[in-house]
Amino acid sequence: MIYFDNSATTKPNSAVLETYTKVASTYFANPSSLHRFGAKSKELLDTSRKQIATMLEVLPEELIFTSGGTEGNNLAIKGLAYSYQNRGKHIITSSIEHPSVRLVMEELEQEGFKVTYLKVDKNGVINLTELKQALSEDTILVSIMGVNNEVGSIQPLREIGQLTAERPDTFFHVDFVQGIGKIPVKIKEHHIDLLTISGHKFHALRGSGVLFKRKNVHLHPEIIGGGQEMGYRSGTENLAGTVALAKALRLALEQQQKQTDIVTIRDFLLTEIAKMPDMTVHTKKVVAAPHIVCFSAKGHRGEILVHALEKEDIYISTTSACSSKQKLASSTLKAMGVTDEEATGAVRVSLSYENRLSEAKIFIQKLQEIIENLNKVVK
């Protein structure tokens, strides 16, 4: 099997699974319980929080454990909007955000908030001048993803943070689900107030995630109850998942320091796909993360390629896995100026550090064969 759908989810690391199983079977007491057994679970939870905080270069009390990216984005955006709506009701985001951001924005618009959607260029990157012009006295939040989940474009987080830092009443949120472990981020240096990550994108388990919330930023909680996570996210903590996430993050950041293999594979795919006739590559290497390649085959729908490759035991996706079943033209690609036909036919290859160049060579061979066979049918 060749698994090239890592932006949808990754295979849990064996060492991470071992950690999860050990914690789940040994420290199963509720961290909120008053007895000694519960105190041990609480101690382990606190240790994981400190470890993750050290890796992200933030304070332990600035981390909220969540179930993943979707919950983290919802809590960050709605939580901040509801808390600071007395200051203003204007929010700025981009036209290529993940549904867990875009749909939240649409919901807030129904509640009286004004949302500005910044356009992107042909590379999938926002224009900083347009962002600066969009900022107003009523702007309470700028929410821009770090790495696009469909084409891999990287946004200028440092420059965005510099603009928002000049405005004490404007906060900066980053959906960094696709960026963590792939590109570096300096949360404090980039003046980021809120940042979302999800464990299953870097070989941890589903149902585990982290929302960074800068100290002194207040959020209206989405889930209320027992007051866990400093009152921002109630519910019995996923201790085993959190400890496993801390281990997975450490391994991912170690691999990020030596990502030569994944860059080599990405560059090989970009080069070989571009050589193929009637193929359009949408990922631009100069502004893209090292693990995503998005392309279209002229005259063929994305799901046709996905299922044809599946028969060869090769797994990719049609751009965003969260929207793939809707069979609609990619909104990200359309925002980049791609035609409806190409946007509907787009597919995404997404790599992990476990992939090898030999797999990429097999993929290219099978892709060429499939395209040739499909062209014969069309003719």
C-alpha positions in Angstrom: 0.0 0.0 0.0 1.1 3.5 -0.8 -0.6 6.1 1.5 -0.4 9.6 0.1 -3.4 11.1 2.0 -1.6 12.3 5.1 -3.2 15.7 5.2 -6.5 13.9 5.8 -5.1 11.9 8.6 -1.8 10.1 9.4 -1.1 6.6 10.6 -0.5 6.7 14.4 3.2 6.2 15.2 3.8 2.8 16.8 5.7 4.4 19.8 2.8 6.9 20.2 0.3 4.0 20.2 2.4 2.2 22.8 2.3 5.3 25.0 -1.4 5.7 24.6 -2.1 2.1 25.5 0.2 2.2 28.6 -1.4 5.4 29.9 -5.0 4.3 29.1 -4.5 1.0 31.0 -2.4 2.3 33.9 -3.6 5.9 34.5 -7.3 5.6 33.9 -8.5 7.5 36.9 -10.2 10.9 36.3 -7.7 13.7 36.8 -10.4 15.7 38.6 -10.8 13.0 41.3 -9.6 13.9 44.8 -7.9 10.5 45.6 -4.3 9.7 45.1 -5.0 7.7 41.9 -6.7 10.8 40.4 -3.8 13.0 41.5 -1.4 10.8 39.6 -3.5 11.2 36.5 -3.6 15.0 37.0 0.2 15.1 37.5 0.7 13.3 34.2 -1.7 15.7 32.5 0.2 18.7 33.8 3.5 17.2 32.7 2.2 16.7 29.2 1.0 20.3 29.2 4.4 21.5 30.3 6.2 19.4 27.6 4.0 20.7 24.8 4.4 24.3 26.1 8.2 23.9 26.0 8.1 22.6 22.4 5.8 25.5 21.3 7.8 28.0 23.4 4.7 29.2 25.3 3.4 29.0 28.9 1.7 25.8 30.1 -1.3 27.9 31.2 -1.7 29.1 27.6 -2.7 25.7 26.3 -6.2 24.3 26.1 -6.5 20.6 25.2 -9.3 20.0 22.7 -10.6 17.2 20.5 -8.8 18.5 17.4 -8.7 21.2 14.8 -12.4 21.7 14.2 -13.1 22.3 17.9 -10.0 24.4 18.4 -11.0 26.7 15.5 -14.6 27.0 16.7 -13.5 27.8 20.2 -10.9 30.3 19.1 -13.1 32.2 16.7 -16.5 32.1 18.3 -15.0 32.3 21.8 -13.1 35.5 21.0 -15.9 37.0 18.9 -18.5 36.6 21.7 -16.0 37.9 24.4 -15.0 41.0 22.6 -18.0 42.0 20.5 -18.4 45.1 22.7 -15.2 46.4 21.2 -16.3 45.7 17.6 -17.9 43.1 15.3 -15.5 43.1 12.4 -13.5 40.0 11.5 -11.0 39.4 8.7 -10.2 36.0 7.2 -9.1 34.6 3.8 -11.1 33.2 1.0 -9.4 29.8 1.2 -10.0 28.8 4.8 -10.9 25.3 6.0 -14.7 24.7 6.5 -14.2 24.8 10.3 -13.2 28.4 9.9 -15.3 29.4 6.9 -18.6 28.0 8.2 -18.0 29.6 11.6 -17.6 32.9 9.9 -20.8 32.4 8.0 -22.6 31.7 11.3 -21.2 34.8 12.9 -22.4 36.9 9.9 -25.9 35.6 10.6 -25.5 36.9 14.2 -24.6 40.4 13.1 -20.8 40.3 12.7 -19.2 41.7 9.6 -16.6 39.4 7.9 -14.1 40.5 5.3 -12.8 37.7 3.1 -9.3 38.5 1.6 -8.6 37.4 -1.9 -5.5 35.3 -2.7 -3.2 35.4 -5.7 -2.5 32.6 -8.2 -0.2 31.1 -5.6 -2.8 31.0 -2.9 -1.3 33.8 -0.8 -3.1 36.9 0.6 -2.1 40.4 -0.2 -0.7 42.2 2.9 -1.7 45.6 1.5 -5.3 44.5 1.2 -5.2 43.2 4.8 -3.8 46.5 6.0 -6.6 48.4 4.1 -9.3 46.1 5.6 -8.3 46.7 9.2 -10.6 49.1 11.0 -11.4 50.3 14.5 -14.0 47.6 14.7 -11.7 44.8 13.8 -11.4 42.4 16.7 -9.9 39.3 14.9 -7.8 38.3 12.0 -8.0 34.6 11.4 -5.6 33.3 8.7 -4.5 29.6 8.2 -0.8 29.0 8.3 -0.8 26.3 5.5 -3.6 25.7 3.1 -4.9 22.1 3.3 -5.5 21.8 -0.4 -2.5 23.3 -2.2 -0.1 23.8 0.7 0.4 27.6 0.3 2.1 29.3 3.3 0.8 32.6 4.5 3.1 35.4 5.7 2.4 34.9 9.4 5.2 37.1 10.7 4.0 40.1 8.6 0.4 39.5 9.5 1.3 39.4 13.2 3.3 42.6 12.9 0.2 44.4 11.5 -2.1 43.1 14.2 0.4 43.8 17.0 0.2 47.5 16.1 -3.5 47.3 17.1 -4.1 46.3 20.8 -7.8 45.6 20.1 -7.2 43.2 17.2 -6.3 39.6 17.8 -4.6 37.1 15.5 -5.7 33.5 15.1 -3.8 30.9 13.1 -5.2 27.5 12.0 -1.9 25.7 12.0 -3.3 22.2 11.6 -1.5 21.6 8.3 1.7 23.4 9.4 2.7 21.8 12.6 5.7 19.6 12.2 6.1 20.7 8.6 7.2 24.4 8.8 8.5 26.3 11.8 6.4 28.8 13.7 7.4 31.3 16.4 4.2 32.0 18.2 5.5 34.8 20.4 7.7 36.4 17.7 4.9 36.3 15.2 2.5 38.0 17.7 0.0 35.1 17.4 -2.8 35.2 20.0 -4.5 31.9 19.2 -3.2 28.9 17.3 -4.8 25.6 16.6 -3.2 22.2 16.1 -4.6 18.6 15.7 -2.9 15.5 16.8 -4.0 13.1 14.0 -2.2 15.3 11.4 1.2 14.4 12.9 0.9 10.7 13.9 -1.0 11.1 17.2 -4.5 9.8 17.6 -7.8 11.3 16.5 -9.7 13.2 19.2 -6.6 15.0 20.5 -5.7 18.6 19.8 -4.4 21.8 21.4 -5.5 25.4 21.2 -2.9 28.0 22.2 -4.5 31.0 23.8 -2.2 33.8 24.7 -2.3 34.8 28.4 -4.8 37.6 29.1 -6.9 36.7 26.0 -10.3 35.7 27.1 -12.6 33.3 25.3 -16.3 32.6 25.8 -16.4 28.8 26.3 -18.1 26.6 23.8 -18.4 23.6 26.1 -19.4 24.3 29.7 -19.8 21.9 32.6 -17.2 20.7 35.1 -14.8 23.6 34.5 -11.8 21.6 33.1 -9.1 23.3 31.0 -9.3 26.4 33.1 -13.1 26.6 32.4 -12.6 27.0 28.6 -13.3 23.4 27.7 -15.3 21.3 30.1 -15.3 17.5 30.0 -13.2 14.8 31.5 -9.8 15.1 29.9 -8.5 12.7 27.3 -5.4 11.9 29.3 -4.0 9.0 27.2 -4.6 11.0 24.0 -2.9 14.1 25.4 0.2 12.2 26.6 0.4 10.5 23.2 0.0 13.8 21.5 3.0 15.2 23.4 5.1 12.3 22.3 4.0 12.6 18.7 4.7 16.3 18.7 8.2 15.8 19.9 8.9 13.2 17.2 7.3 15.4 14.5 9.4 18.4 15.5 12.5 16.3 15.5 11.7 15.1 11.9 11.0 18.6 10.9 14.6 19.5 11.5 15.8 16.9 8.9 13.1 17.0 6.3 15.4 16.4 3.3 13.5 13.3 2.2 10.0 14.8 2.2 11.2 17.8 0.2 13.0 15.5 -2.3 9.8 13.5 -2.8 7.7 16.6 -3.1 10.0 18.1 -5.7 10.2 14.9 -7.7 6.4 14.7 -7.8 6.1 18.3 -8.9 8.6 17.8 -11.7 7.3 14.5 -13.0 3.6 15.6 -12.9 4.5 18.8 -14.7 6.1 16.8 -17.5 2.9 14.9 -18.2 0.6 16.2 -21.0 -2.6 18.0 -20.1 -1.6 18.1 -16.5 -1.8 21.3 -14.4 0.1 21.6 -11.1 -1.6 24.0 -8.6 1.0 23.8 -5.8 3.7 26.4 -6.2 6.9 25.2 -4.7 8.2 28.7 -3.8 5.4 29.4 -1.3 4.3 25.8 -0.3 4.8 23.5 2.6 6.9 20.4 1.9 4.2 17.8 2.1 1.4 18.8 -0.3 1.1 18.5 -4.1 -2.2 19.5 -5.8 -2.8 19.0 -9.5 -5.5 18.4 -12.2 -5.7 16.1 -15.2 -7.5 17.8 -18.1 -10.8 16.2 -18.9 -11.0 13.9 -15.8 -12.8 14.4 -12.6 -10.8 14.1 -9.4 -12.8 11.2 -7.9 -12.1 9.1 -11.1 -8.4 9.4 -10.5 -8.8 8.7 -6.8 -10.7 5.5 -7.4 -8.4 4.4 -10.3 -5.4 4.7 -8.0 -7.2 3.0 -5.2 -7.4 -0.1 -7.4 -3.6 0.0 -7.5 -3.5 0.2 -3.7 -2.5 3.9 -3.8 -4.4 6.4 -1.7 -4.8 10.1 -2.4 -7.8 12.5 -2.1 -9.7 15.1 -4.0 -8.3 18.2 -2.4 -9.8 18.6 1.1 -11.0 15.3 2.6 -13.6 17.2 4.6 -15.3 18.4 1.4 -14.5 15.5 -1.0 -17.8 13.7 -0.8 -19.7 16.8 -2.0 -18.0 16.5 -5.4 -17.9 20.3 -5.8 -15.2 22.4 -7.5 -12.5 23.3 -5.0 -13.3 26.8 -3.5 -9.6 27.3 -2.8 -8.6 26.7 -6.4 -11.4 28.9 -7.7 -10.2 31.6 -5.4 -6.8 31.2 -7.0 -8.3 31.8 -10.4 -8.4 28.2 -11.6 -11.2 27.3 -14.0 -14.2 25.3 -12.8 -13.2 22.3 -14.9 -9.7 22.2 -13.4 -10.9 22.8 -9.9 -13.4 20.0 -10.2 -10.7 17.6 -11.4 -8.1 18.5 -8.8 -6.6 15.9 -6.6 -4.1 16.2 -3.7 -1.1 14.1 -2.8 0.0 14.6 0.8 3.1 13.2 2.3 4.5 12.2 5.7 8.0 11.6 6.9 7.3 7.9 6.6 6.9 8.1 2.8 9.8 7.1 0.5 11.0 8.2 -3.0 10.5 4.7 -4.3 6.7 5.1 -3.5 6.6 8.3 -5.4 8.2 6.6 -8.5 5.6 3.9 -8.4 2.9 6.5 -8.1 4.1 8.4 -11.1 4.2 5.2 -13.2 0.7 4.2 -12.2 -0.7 7.7 -12.7 0.7 7.8 -16.2 -0.8 4.4 -17.0 -4.2 5.4 -15.6 -4.2 8.7 -17.5 -3.3 6.9 -20.8 -6.1 4.4 -20.3 -8.7 7.1 -19.4 -7.7 9.1 -22.5 -8.3 6.1 -24.7 -11.8 5.7 -23.2 -12.6 9.4 -23.7 -11.4 9.2 -27.3 
